[in-house]
Amino acid sequence: MIVTTGDAPAGLTADPGHTRLVRCLARRGMLHSECQAIDHLRLSTGDHLELAEADGHETAWVICRGRAGLTGESDELRAGHVILVPAGDRPALSVLDGPLDLLRIAVVDRETARMLPARRPVA
């Protein structure tokens, strides 16, 4: 598996002095499925991240460490919680106690998947 480290995602509001990490763990062509990407993010206390996706994508955000709040929700999110974001939704996450480690699993929605060619490994 190829792992790359990149820039902070669009939609992240953070103090420039904070340390943050974004790693791509897999992309669509490597997965032979309708999974678009699996990413690991590490954010700092006080960071805000919009959990919006491109059109035709849905995501599951898995909290691995830290505490966060979600726009419009009163309950705190902790390790083990999963946030499901349907296509078109735009919730925002605020890091209450970091570092906050997240896994982002993005998939194409059902309608988009029907338009794509079948994904099969090459023998």
N, CA, C and O atoms as CSV, one atom per row, in Angstrom:
chain,resi,resn,atom,element,x,y,z
A,1,MET,N,N,0.843,-1.169,0.000
A,1,MET,CA,C,0.000,0.000,0.000
A,1,MET,C,C,0.893,1.239,0.000
A,1,MET,O,O,1.902,1.279,0.704
A,2,ILE,N,N,0.530,2.226,-0.772
A,2,ILE,CA,C,1.263,3.483,-0.829
A,2,ILE,C,C,0.634,4.446,0.168
A,2,ILE,O,O,-0.583,4.636,0.175
A,3,VAL,N,N,1.450,5.043,0.994
A,3,VAL,CA,C,0.980,6.052,1.943
A,3,VAL,C,C,1.670,7.360,1.583
A,3,VAL,O,O,2.894,7.407,1.459
A,4,THR,N,N,0.889,8.420,1.415
A,4,THR,CA,C,1.467,9.729,1.132
A,4,THR,C,C,1.027,10.705,2.203
A,4,THR,O,O,-0.047,10.554,2.785
A,5,THR,N,N,1.842,11.693,2.463
A,5,THR,CA,C,1.513,12.747,3.414
A,5,THR,C,C,1.308,14.025,2.630
A,5,THR,O,O,2.103,14.355,1.750
A,6,GLY,N,N,0.233,14.754,2.949
A,6,GLY,CA,C,-0.081,15.934,2.164
A,6,GLY,C,C,-0.488,17.117,3.003
A,6,GLY,O,O,-0.327,17.138,4.223
A,7,ASP,N,N,-1.023,18.107,2.305
A,7,ASP,CA,C,-1.463,19.343,2.918
A,7,ASP,C,C,-2.780,19.143,3.656
A,7,ASP,O,O,-3.480,18.150,3.456
A,8,ALA,N,N,-3.101,20.111,4.514
A,8,ALA,CA,C,-4.380,20.101,5.221
A,8,ALA,C,C,-5.517,20.183,4.213
A,8,ALA,O,O,-5.381,20.852,3.188
A,9,PRO,N,N,-6.629,19.522,4.481
A,9,PRO,CA,C,-7.750,19.529,3.549
A,9,PRO,C,C,-8.430,20.892,3.460
A,9,PRO,O,O,-8.374,21.690,4.395
A,10,ALA,N,N,-9.065,21.142,2.332
A,10,ALA,CA,C,-9.890,22.346,2.194
A,10,ALA,C,C,-10.974,22.265,3.266
A,10,ALA,O,O,-11.442,21.176,3.597
A,11,GLY,N,N,-11.366,23.392,3.798
A,11,GLY,CA,C,-12.408,23.397,4.826
A,11,GLY,C,C,-11.858,23.323,6.236
A,11,GLY,O,O,-12.627,23.315,7.196
A,12,LEU,N,N,-10.507,23.267,6.384
A,12,LEU,CA,C,-9.906,23.224,7.713
A,12,LEU,C,C,-9.547,24.632,8.150
A,12,LEU,O,O,-8.815,25.340,7.459
A,13,THR,N,N,-10.064,25.032,9.298
A,13,THR,CA,C,-9.712,26.314,9.900
A,13,THR,C,C,-8.868,25.995,11.117
A,13,THR,O,O,-9.330,25.319,12.035
A,14,ALA,N,N,-7.619,26.482,11.132
A,14,ALA,CA,C,-6.721,26.116,12.217
A,14,ALA,C,C,-5.716,27.215,12.476
A,14,ALA,O,O,-5.434,28.047,11.613
A,15,ASP,N,N,-5.188,27.201,13.673
A,15,ASP,CA,C,-4.091,28.088,14.035
A,15,ASP,C,C,-2.864,27.659,13.235
A,15,ASP,O,O,-2.524,26.476,13.236
A,16,PRO,N,N,-2.189,28.587,12.550
A,16,PRO,CA,C,-1.027,28.209,11.741
A,16,PRO,C,C,0.068,27.519,12.545
A,16,PRO,O,O,0.864,26.772,11.975
A,17,GLY,N,N,0.130,27.749,13.853
A,17,GLY,CA,C,1.145,27.123,14.685
A,17,GLY,C,C,0.837,25.686,15.060
A,17,GLY,O,O,1.702,24.991,15.593
A,18,HIS,N,N,-0.372,25.229,14.795
A,18,HIS,CA,C,-0.745,23.867,15.165
A,18,HIS,C,C,-0.076,22.853,14.242
A,18,HIS,O,O,0.154,23.116,13.062
A,19,THR,N,N,0.225,21.701,14.806
A,19,THR,CA,C,0.746,20.595,14.011
A,19,THR,C,C,-0.440,19.773,13.542
A,19,THR,O,O,-1.284,19.374,14.343
A,20,ARG,N,N,-0.499,19.526,12.266
A,20,ARG,CA,C,-1.567,18.670,11.753
A,20,ARG,C,C,-0.980,17.715,10.736
A,20,ARG,O,O,0.048,18.002,10.122
A,21,LEU,N,N,-1.626,16.595,10.560
A,21,LEU,CA,C,-1.131,15.546,9.691
A,21,LEU,C,C,-2.279,15.048,8.829
A,21,LEU,O,O,-3.388,14.839,9.320
A,22,VAL,N,N,-2.012,14.859,7.552
A,22,VAL,CA,C,-2.992,14.272,6.639
A,22,VAL,C,C,-2.264,13.212,5.839
A,22,VAL,O,O,-1.299,13.521,5.141
A,23,ARG,N,N,-2.708,11.966,5.926
A,23,ARG,CA,C,-2.094,10.879,5.163
A,23,ARG,C,C,-3.147,10.182,4.333
A,23,ARG,O,O,-4.217,9.834,4.831
A,24,CYS,N,N,-2.841,9.981,3.075
A,24,CYS,CA,C,-3.687,9.169,2.210
A,24,CYS,C,C,-3.226,7.730,2.364
A,24,CYS,O,O,-2.067,7.416,2.092
A,25,LEU,N,N,-4.123,6.852,2.796
A,25,LEU,CA,C,-3.781,5.449,2.976
A,25,LEU,C,C,-4.123,4.613,1.757
A,25,LEU,O,O,-3.487,3.587,1.518
A,26,ALA,N,N,-5.113,5.029,0.982
A,26,ALA,CA,C,-5.488,4.300,-0.230
A,26,ALA,C,C,-6.351,5.189,-1.100
A,26,ALA,O,O,-7.081,6.041,-0.592
A,27,ARG,N,N,-6.275,4.999,-2.393
A,27,ARG,CA,C,-7.116,5.701,-3.361
A,27,ARG,C,C,-7.856,4.678,-4.213
A,27,ARG,O,O,-7.513,3.496,-4.215
A,28,ARG,N,N,-8.856,5.130,-4.924
A,28,ARG,CA,C,-9.798,4.268,-5.628
A,28,ARG,C,C,-9.146,3.195,-6.486
A,28,ARG,O,O,-9.526,2.028,-6.391
A,29,GLY,N,N,-8.191,3.548,-7.305
A,29,GLY,CA,C,-7.584,2.574,-8.205
A,29,GLY,C,C,-6.893,1.433,-7.492
A,29,GLY,O,O,-6.715,0.359,-8.065
A,30,MET,N,N,-6.496,1.654,-6.235
A,30,MET,CA,C,-5.809,0.615,-5.478
A,30,MET,C,C,-6.786,-0.338,-4.806
A,30,MET,O,O,-6.390,-1.424,-4.383
A,31,LEU,N,N,-8.034,0.041,-4.700
A,31,LEU,CA,C,-8.986,-0.702,-3.882
A,31,LEU,C,C,-9.881,-1.660,-4.664
A,31,LEU,O,O,-10.478,-2.561,-4.076
A,32,HIS,N,N,-9.982,-1.478,-5.976
A,32,HIS,CA,C,-10.859,-2.306,-6.808
A,32,HIS,C,C,-12.276,-2.356,-6.233
A,32,HIS,O,O,-12.888,-3.419,-6.128
A,33,SER,N,N,-12.767,-1.194,-5.871
A,33,SER,CA,C,-14.106,-1.087,-5.304
A,33,SER,C,C,-14.607,0.319,-5.565
A,33,SER,O,O,-13.944,1.102,-6.245
A,34,GLU,N,N,-15.757,0.638,-5.037
A,34,GLU,CA,C,-16.296,1.987,-5.196
A,34,GLU,C,C,-15.903,2.883,-4.028
A,34,GLU,O,O,-16.490,3.946,-3.826
A,35,CYS,N,N,-14.915,2.452,-3.267
A,35,CYS,CA,C,-14.340,3.302,-2.229
A,35,CYS,C,C,-13.432,4.317,-2.911
A,35,CYS,O,O,-12.552,3.940,-3.685
A,36,GLN,N,N,-13.635,5.581,-2.635
A,36,GLN,CA,C,-12.850,6.634,-3.264
A,36,GLN,C,C,-11.501,6.816,-2.578
A,36,GLN,O,O,-10.481,6.955,-3.252
A,37,ALA,N,N,-11.482,6.818,-1.243
A,37,ALA,CA,C,-10.232,7.045,-0.525
A,37,ALA,C,C,-10.381,6.674,0.944
A,37,ALA,O,O,-11.479,6.661,1.500
A,38,ILE,N,N,-9.242,6.374,1.550
A,38,ILE,CA,C,-9.148,6.206,3.000
A,38,ILE,C,C,-8.003,7.101,3.442
A,38,ILE,O,O,-6.871,6.941,2.987
A,39,ASP,N,N,-8.298,8.048,4.332
A,39,ASP,CA,C,-7.298,9.014,4.784
A,39,ASP,C,C,-7.222,9.033,6.305
A,39,ASP,O,O,-8.202,8.741,6.990
A,40,HIS,N,N,-6.056,9.378,6.821
A,40,HIS,CA,C,-5.840,9.579,8.248
A,40,HIS,C,C,-5.547,11.055,8.462
A,40,HIS,O,O,-4.672,11.612,7.799
A,41,LEU,N,N,-6.266,11.697,9.380
A,41,LEU,CA,C,-6.037,13.103,9.707
A,41,LEU,C,C,-5.738,13.224,11.186
A,41,LEU,O,O,-6.329,12.522,12.006
A,42,ARG,N,N,-4.813,14.122,11.530
A,42,ARG,CA,C,-4.540,14.453,12.929
A,42,ARG,C,C,-4.675,15.964,13.055
A,42,ARG,O,O,-3.953,16.720,12.406
A,43,LEU,N,N,-5.616,16.397,13.906
A,43,LEU,CA,C,-5.901,17.822,14.098
A,43,LEU,C,C,-5.640,18.216,15.543
A,43,LEU,O,O,-5.577,17.364,16.429
A,44,SER,N,N,-5.490,19.504,15.770
A,44,SER,CA,C,-5.177,20.035,17.101
A,44,SER,C,C,-6.405,20.665,17.749
A,44,SER,O,O,-7.372,21.008,17.070
A,45,THR,N,N,-6.353,20.813,19.071
A,45,THR,CA,C,-7.416,21.475,19.824
A,45,THR,C,C,-7.704,22.840,19.203
A,45,THR,O,O,-6.785,23.607,18.914
A,46,GLY,N,N,-8.991,23.134,19.002
A,46,GLY,CA,C,-9.404,24.410,18.429
A,46,GLY,C,C,-9.557,24.402,16.912
A,46,GLY,O,O,-10.124,25.340,16.352
A,47,ASP,N,N,-9.062,23.360,16.228
A,47,ASP,CA,C,-9.240,23.273,14.779
A,47,ASP,C,C,-10.707,23.015,14.450
A,47,ASP,O,O,-11.433,22.403,15.234
A,48,HIS,N,N,-11.131,23.489,13.285
A,48,HIS,CA,C,-12.495,23.256,12.779
A,48,HIS,C,C,-12.373,22.684,11.376
A,48,HIS,O,O,-11.589,23.173,10.562
A,49,LEU,N,N,-13.151,21.650,11.098
A,49,LEU,CA,C,-13.094,20.991,9.796
A,49,LEU,C,C,-14.499,20.807,9.249
A,49,LEU,O,O,-15.355,20.208,9.899
A,50,GLU,N,N,-14.730,21.326,8.053
A,50,GLU,CA,C,-15.996,21.089,7.364
A,50,GLU,C,C,-15.924,19.705,6.742
A,50,GLU,O,O,-14.987,19.405,6.003
A,51,LEU,N,N,-16.908,18.858,7.034
A,51,LEU,CA,C,-16.906,17.473,6.569
A,51,LEU,C,C,-17.642,17.326,5.247
A,51,LEU,O,O,-18.374,16.357,5.044
A,52,ALA,N,N,-17.453,18.275,4.357
A,52,ALA,CA,C,-18.133,18.269,3.058
A,52,ALA,C,C,-17.330,17.443,2.063
A,52,ALA,O,O,-16.106,17.364,2.160
A,53,GLU,N,N,-18.006,16.843,1.128
A,53,GLU,CA,C,-17.374,16.038,0.084
A,53,GLU,C,C,-17.771,16.558,-1.291
A,53,GLU,O,O,-18.714,17.337,-1.429
A,54,ALA,N,N,-17.049,16.122,-2.283
A,54,ALA,CA,C,-17.397,16.450,-3.663
A,54,ALA,C,C,-18.741,15.807,-3.997
A,54,ALA,O,O,-19.151,14.843,-3.351
A,55,ASP,N,N,-19.418,16.341,-5.002
A,55,ASP,CA,C,-20.692,15.770,-5.432
A,55,ASP,C,C,-20.531,14.282,-5.725
A,55,ASP,O,O,-19.537,13.853,-6.311
A,56,GLY,N,N,-21.517,13.511,-5.310
A,56,GLY,CA,C,-21.524,12.080,-5.591
A,56,GLY,C,C,-20.723,11.236,-4.612
A,56,GLY,O,O,-20.517,10.045,-4.848
A,57,HIS,N,N,-20.266,11.837,-3.510
A,57,HIS,CA,C,-19.496,11.093,-2.520
A,57,HIS,C,C,-20.169,11.136,-1.157
A,57,HIS,O,O,-20.800,12.127,-0.788
A,58,GLU,N,N,-20.023,10.041,-0.415
A,58,GLU,CA,C,-20.482,9.946,0.964
A,58,GLU,C,C,-19.286,9.543,1.807
A,58,GLU,O,O,-18.353,8.917,1.303
A,59,THR,N,N,-19.304,9.897,3.095
A,59,THR,CA,C,-18.157,9.559,3.937
A,59,THR,C,C,-18.566,9.027,5.296
A,59,THR,O,O,-19.646,9.307,5.815
A,60,ALA,N,N,-17.655,8.250,5.842
A,60,ALA,CA,C,-17.706,7.842,7.240
A,60,ALA,C,C,-16.430,8.379,7.867
A,60,ALA,O,O,-15.333,8.123,7.371
A,61,TRP,N,N,-16.572,9.116,8.947
A,61,TRP,CA,C,-15.440,9.662,9.704
A,61,TRP,C,C,-15.373,8.894,11.009
A,61,TRP,O,O,-16.328,8.928,11.785
A,62,VAL,N,N,-14.278,8.203,11.275
A,62,VAL,CA,C,-14.112,7.406,12.486
A,62,VAL,C,C,-13.159,8.151,13.416
A,62,VAL,O,O,-12.030,8.466,13.043
A,63,ILE,N,N,-13.627,8.425,14.624
A,63,ILE,CA,C,-12.777,9.098,15.604
A,63,ILE,C,C,-11.950,8.036,16.320
A,63,ILE,O,O,-12.496,7.123,16.940
A,64,CYS,N,N,-10.637,8.163,16.228
A,64,CYS,CA,C,-9.719,7.194,16.825
A,64,CYS,C,C,-9.138,7.674,18.146
A,64,CYS,O,O,-8.815,6.865,19.016
A,65,ARG,N,N,-9.001,9.009,18.301
A,65,ARG,CA,C,-8.431,9.575,19.531
A,65,ARG,C,C,-8.858,11.026,19.642
A,65,ARG,O,O,-9.024,11.711,18.633
A,66,GLY,N,N,-9.036,11.493,20.868
A,66,GLY,CA,C,-9.399,12.882,21.115
A,66,GLY,C,C,-10.899,13.053,21.321
A,66,GLY,O,O,-11.656,12.083,21.357
A,67,ARG,N,N,-11.311,14.324,21.457
A,67,ARG,CA,C,-12.727,14.651,21.638
A,67,ARG,C,C,-13.091,15.756,20.665
A,67,ARG,O,O,-12.286,16.646,20.392
A,68,ALA,N,N,-14.320,15.693,20.137
A,68,ALA,CA,C,-14.771,16.692,19.163
A,68,ALA,C,C,-16.255,16.946,19.347
A,68,ALA,O,O,-16.966,16.184,20.001
A,69,GLY,N,N,-16.700,18.046,18.748
A,69,GLY,CA,C,-18.114,18.383,18.705
A,69,GLY,C,C,-18.535,18.527,17.256
A,69,GLY,O,O,-17.723,18.873,16.398
A,70,LEU,N,N,-19.789,18.265,16.987
A,70,LEU,CA,C,-20.335,18.363,15.637
A,70,LEU,C,C,-21.404,19.436,15.625
A,70,LEU,O,O,-22.228,19.506,16.538
A,71,THR,N,N,-21.398,20.269,14.603
A,71,THR,CA,C,-22.368,21.350,14.477
A,71,THR,C,C,-23.786,20.828,14.695
A,71,THR,O,O,-24.195,19.842,14.082
A,72,GLY,N,N,-24.530,21.499,15.576
A,72,GLY,CA,C,-25.921,21.145,15.800
A,72,GLY,C,C,-26.148,19.959,16.718
A,72,GLY,O,O,-27.297,19.580,16.950
A,73,GLU,N,N,-25.097,19.365,17.245
A,73,GLU,CA,C,-25.218,18.211,18.147
A,73,GLU,C,C,-24.700,18.595,19.524
A,73,GLU,O,O,-23.722,19.334,19.635
A,74,SER,N,N,-25.348,18.102,20.573
A,74,SER,CA,C,-24.913,18.445,21.926
A,74,SER,C,C,-23.940,17.418,22.504
A,74,SER,O,O,-23.155,17.745,23.393
A,75,ASP,N,N,-23.984,16.194,22.014
A,75,ASP,CA,C,-23.110,15.149,22.558
A,75,ASP,C,C,-21.688,15.291,22.030
A,75,ASP,O,O,-21.473,15.633,20.867
A,76,GLU,N,N,-20.721,15.020,22.908
A,76,GLU,CA,C,-19.322,14.998,22.499
A,76,GLU,C,C,-19.042,13.713,21.737
A,76,GLU,O,O,-19.644,12.672,21.999
A,77,LEU,N,N,-18.124,13.805,20.799
A,77,LEU,CA,C,-17.684,12.635,20.050
A,77,LEU,C,C,-16.322,12.220,20.576
A,77,LEU,O,O,-15.450,13.059,20.806
A,78,ARG,N,N,-16.146,10.917,20.765
A,78,ARG,CA,C,-14.901,10.370,21.319
A,78,ARG,C,C,-14.456,9.178,20.481
A,78,ARG,O,O,-15.122,8.788,19.523
A,79,ALA,N,N,-13.328,8.614,20.859
A,79,ALA,CA,C,-12.797,7.439,20.162
A,79,ALA,C,C,-13.877,6.369,20.031
A,79,ALA,O,O,-14.570,6.041,20.994
A,80,GLY,N,N,-14.004,5.838,18.831
A,80,GLY,CA,C,-15.004,4.810,18.562
A,80,GLY,C,C,-16.271,5.334,17.918
A,80,GLY,O,O,-17.032,4.559,17.340
A,81,HIS,N,N,-16.516,6.640,18.006
A,81,HIS,CA,C,-17.691,7.210,17.353
A,81,HIS,C,C,-17.459,7.328,15.847
A,81,HIS,O,O,-16.341,7.552,15.383
A,82,VAL,N,N,-18.544,7.171,15.108
A,82,VAL,CA,C,-18.500,7.273,13.644
A,82,VAL,C,C,-19.523,8.319,13.213
A,82,VAL,O,O,-20.660,8.328,13.683
A,83,ILE,N,N,-19.098,9.199,12.311
A,83,ILE,CA,C,-19.987,10.220,11.751
A,83,ILE,C,C,-20.241,9.838,10.302
A,83,ILE,O,O,-19.300,9.748,9.513
A,84,LEU,N,N,-21.493,9.613,9.942
A,84,LEU,CA,C,-21.851,9.295,8.558
A,84,LEU,C,C,-22.351,10.564,7.890
A,84,LEU,O,O,-23.269,11.215,8.389
A,85,VAL,N,N,-21.744,10.916,6.758
A,85,VAL,CA,C,-22.096,12.142,6.047
A,85,VAL,C,C,-22.629,11.777,4.668
A,85,VAL,O,O,-21.850,11.437,3.778
A,86,PRO,N,N,-23.957,11.841,4.476
A,86,PRO,CA,C,-24.537,11.555,3.161
A,86,PRO,C,C,-24.122,12.615,2.137
A,86,PRO,O,O,-23.752,13.731,2.502
A,87,ALA,N,N,-24.187,12.261,0.877
A,87,ALA,CA,C,-23.879,13.208,-0.194
A,87,ALA,C,C,-24.723,14.462,-0.012
A,87,ALA,O,O,-25.926,14.379,0.238
A,88,GLY,N,N,-24.084,15.626,-0.139
A,88,GLY,CA,C,-24.788,16.899,-0.040
A,88,GLY,C,C,-24.803,17.528,1.339
A,88,GLY,O,O,-25.028,18.733,1.454
A,89,ASP,N,N,-24.569,16.746,2.400
A,89,ASP,CA,C,-24.531,17.311,3.750
A,89,ASP,C,C,-23.197,18.022,3.975
A,89,ASP,O,O,-22.192,17.684,3.349
A,90,ARG,N,N,-23.195,19.012,4.876
A,90,ARG,CA,C,-21.979,19.794,5.143
A,90,ARG,C,C,-21.812,20.074,6.642
A,90,ARG,O,O,-21.724,21.240,7.027
A,91,PRO,N,N,-21.765,19.046,7.501
A,91,PRO,CA,C,-21.565,19.319,8.923
A,91,PRO,C,C,-20.131,19.806,9.172
A,91,PRO,O,O,-19.249,19.614,8.334
A,92,ALA,N,N,-19.912,20.430,10.317
A,92,ALA,CA,C,-18.579,20.889,10.695
A,92,ALA,C,C,-18.198,20.259,12.026
A,92,ALA,O,O,-19.036,20.066,12.907
A,93,LEU,N,N,-16.928,19.946,12.149
A,93,LEU,CA,C,-16.382,19.306,13.328
A,93,LEU,C,C,-15.452,20.295,14.024
A,93,LEU,O,O,-14.652,20.961,13.367
A,94,SER,N,N,-15.553,20.393,15.346
A,94,SER,CA,C,-14.656,21.240,16.138
A,94,SER,C,C,-13.881,20.354,17.093
A,94,SER,O,O,-14.470,19.534,17.797
A,95,VAL,N,N,-12.564,20.511,17.125
A,95,VAL,CA,C,-11.720,19.702,17.996
A,95,VAL,C,C,-11.754,20.315,19.394
A,95,VAL,O,O,-11.319,21.449,19.593
A,96,LEU,N,N,-12.273,19.557,20.359
A,96,LEU,CA,C,-12.384,20.020,21.747
A,96,LEU,C,C,-11.136,19.679,22.543
A,96,LEU,O,O,-10.684,20.470,23.370
A,97,ASP,N,N,-10.582,18.502,22.291
A,97,ASP,CA,C,-9.398,18.052,23.014
A,97,ASP,C,C,-8.555,17.223,22.069
A,97,ASP,O,O,-8.885,16.075,21.771
A,98,GLY,N,N,-7.468,17.804,21.600
A,98,GLY,CA,C,-6.623,17.139,20.633
A,98,GLY,C,C,-5.348,16.624,21.269
A,98,GLY,O,O,-5.085,16.883,22.444
A,99,PRO,N,N,-4.555,15.894,20.497
A,99,PRO,CA,C,-4.790,15.723,19.079
A,99,PRO,C,C,-6.006,14.836,18.818
A,99,PRO,O,O,-6.319,13.925,19.584
A,100,LEU,N,N,-6.675,15.140,17.708
A,100,LEU,CA,C,-7.826,14.362,17.265
A,100,LEU,C,C,-7.372,13.565,16.044
A,100,LEU,O,O,-7.008,14.138,15.018
A,101,ASP,N,N,-7.397,12.243,16.166
A,101,ASP,CA,C,-7.077,11.368,15.041
A,101,ASP,C,C,-8.374,10.872,14.432
A,101,ASP,O,O,-9.249,10.358,15.129
A,102,LEU,N,N,-8.484,11.032,13.123
A,102,LEU,CA,C,-9.681,10.640,12.374
A,102,LEU,C,C,-9.296,9.747,11.199
A,102,LEU,O,O,-8.232,9.918,10.604
A,103,LEU,N,N,-10.153,8.807,10.873
A,103,LEU,CA,C,-10.074,8.100,9.601
A,103,LEU,C,C,-11.237,8.582,8.749
A,103,LEU,O,O,-12.376,8.628,9.215
A,104,ARG,N,N,-10.956,8.939,7.512
A,104,ARG,CA,C,-11.982,9.366,6.553
A,104,ARG,C,C,-12.100,8.278,5.501
A,104,ARG,O,O,-11.130,7.966,4.811
A,105,ILE,N,N,-13.289,7.700,5.378
A,105,ILE,CA,C,-13.547,6.672,4.368
A,105,ILE,C,C,-14.597,7.236,3.427
A,105,ILE,O,O,-15.767,7.365,3.786
A,106,ALA,N,N,-14.162,7.572,2.215
A,106,ALA,CA,C,-15.056,8.191,1.229
A,106,ALA,C,C,-15.431,7.166,0.173
A,106,ALA,O,O,-14.574,6.453,-0.348
A,107,VAL,N,N,-16.713,7.100,-0.137
A,107,VAL,CA,C,-17.212,6.197,-1.175
A,107,VAL,C,C,-18.083,6.985,-2.141
A,107,VAL,O,O,-18.629,8.032,-1.791
A,108,VAL,N,N,-18.205,6.476,-3.346
A,108,VAL,CA,C,-19.132,7.117,-4.281
A,108,VAL,C,C,-20.536,6.666,-3.925
A,108,VAL,O,O,-20.739,5.531,-3.493
A,109,ASP,N,N,-21.511,7.558,-4.106
A,109,ASP,CA,C,-22.882,7.187,-3.763
A,109,ASP,C,C,-23.419,6.180,-4.782
A,109,ASP,O,O,-22.816,5.960,-5.833
A,110,ARG,N,N,-24.542,5.586,-4.459
A,110,ARG,CA,C,-25.112,4.511,-5.269
A,110,ARG,C,C,-25.372,4.940,-6.710
A,110,ARG,O,O,-25.082,4.199,-7.649
A,111,GLU,N,N,-25.916,6.131,-6.874
A,111,GLU,CA,C,-26.231,6.625,-8.221
A,111,GLU,C,C,-24.961,6.776,-9.063
A,111,GLU,O,O,-24.939,6.393,-10.232
A,112,THR,N,N,-23.924,7.324,-8.475
A,112,THR,CA,C,-22.656,7.491,-9.183
A,112,THR,C,C,-22.038,6.128,-9.488
A,112,THR,O,O,-21.517,5.921,-10.584
A,113,ALA,N,N,-22.088,5.205,-8.540
A,113,ALA,CA,C,-21.493,3.873,-8.730
A,113,ALA,C,C,-22.132,3.142,-9.915
A,113,ALA,O,O,-21.445,2.406,-10.624
A,114,ARG,N,N,-23.410,3.332,-10.133
A,114,ARG,CA,C,-24.095,2.662,-11.256
A,114,ARG,C,C,-23.545,3.114,-12.609
A,114,ARG,O,O,-23.619,2.369,-13.587
A,115,MET,N,N,-22.997,4.322,-12.671
A,115,MET,CA,C,-22.490,4.861,-13.937
A,115,MET,C,C,-21.042,4.450,-14.211
A,115,MET,O,O,-20.551,4.648,-15.322
A,116,LEU,N,N,-20.355,3.884,-13.222
A,116,LEU,CA,C,-18.947,3.536,-13.373
A,116,LEU,C,C,-18.767,2.126,-13.923
A,116,LEU,O,O,-19.618,1.264,-13.707
A,117,PRO,N,N,-17.661,1.882,-14.636
A,117,PRO,CA,C,-17.382,0.518,-15.084
A,117,PRO,C,C,-17.060,-0.363,-13.880
A,117,PRO,O,O,-16.643,0.134,-12.833
A,118,ALA,N,N,-17.253,-1.661,-14.033
A,118,ALA,CA,C,-16.950,-2.598,-12.954
A,118,ALA,C,C,-15.466,-2.526,-12.621
A,118,ALA,O,O,-14.630,-2.380,-13.513
A,119,ARG,N,N,-15.137,-2.630,-11.323
A,119,ARG,CA,C,-13.748,-2.597,-10.862
A,119,ARG,C,C,-13.316,-4.011,-10.539
A,119,ARG,O,O,-13.849,-4.641,-9.627
A,120,ARG,N,N,-12.339,-4.511,-11.298
A,120,ARG,CA,C,-11.856,-5.879,-11.058
A,120,ARG,C,C,-10.329,-5.868,-11.051
A,120,ARG,O,O,-9.707,-5.174,-11.855
A,121,PRO,N,N,-9.732,-6.633,-10.149
A,121,PRO,CA,C,-8.267,-6.746,-10.150
A,121,PRO,C,C,-7.789,-7.398,-11.450
A,121,PRO,O,O,-8.482,-8.231,-12.033
A,122,VAL,N,N,-6.618,-7.012,-11.880
A,122,VAL,CA,C,-6.028,-7.614,-13.072
A,122,VAL,C,C,-5.331,-8.906,-12.645
A,122,VAL,O,O,-4.591,-8.929,-11.662
A,123,ALA,N,N,-5.576,-9.966,-13.392
A,123,ALA,CA,C,-4.980,-11.257,-13.044
A,123,ALA,C,C,-3.492,-11.269,-13.296
A,123,ALA,O,O,-2.834,-12.281,-13.056
